């Protein structure tokens, strides 16, 4: 089988010195500036001529000479990002909004630069305890993971968190042999149902419970929020509490990411195929009756699962979200007229008398439907 290209991102903490931090601040600002200028000109041009065109960053350098003080690659990336934002907007305007102007208050402080391999060497590379970038030079860095032999550094995104920490997201490309497709059997396939209470329920009755510490951190966060609401905005105590809030917020995001990665890794290794419901996640998270944070987590979880399975030649099977998976008896196939209320944990099938856990029963149906769907597509492909 042929080689396929894969990408992976390593995260590193950066410790810029004063001059480097200043350069980063400047770069964040220049990136916002160039994005907004290009977007304004695109809009003007579109109104005047009815054609879509984004000027390149070079056009602005004469009138805004400060742009030459930062890495030109970062500005070029803003052009690429804006072009991409328009591409997806033109393609699917119902999913992707019209590109917005960037504001310091609301948008992330970040910039991206691509690596270029010159005869004299690459423009971006890492050493034992540092990251080398154009203009900034070598920035002190800590790497929790290191790239393997043969990985090619493609680009770096530098990001400043709200609490003032700097991170680099380093994208690598590497080649792997395309895996042989794994054909799922019922005993090596698992069905998962999203669950508010347990994150997910599996058809074999297994329930994932986000670890206790995640809940504890969330309680702490709510506590700080309550205290903040009683404090005088702008006071020293208030500022300190805001900083605490941001730190904890980041901590929770890290905990959640960690949980999602470990859990998806575990499932992708243990099973040959995973069936889930093809929920429209965006739609569900808009529903105020459901936790949007939990839903975001589940969406990320599914995405992690998908690529971890794909890398092993395994399939994530998304079941039609209109299939009546939550009101069908997995024992006798009887379909109820209406859904079982999500407030009820157990229900009894009126036809065969089986007592079902609502979520586990749905997971069983998701698995059966997923496998049937897989067979149908396979037959169609063979024909
Ligand atoms: Zn039944």
Boltz pocket constraint, residues with backbone or C-beta under 6 A from the ligand:
constraints:
  - pocket:
      binder: B
      contacts: [[A, 329], [A, 330], [A, 331], [A, 332], [A, 333], [A, 334], [A, 349], [A, 350], [A, 351], [A, 352], [A, 353], [A, 354]]
      max_distance: 6.0
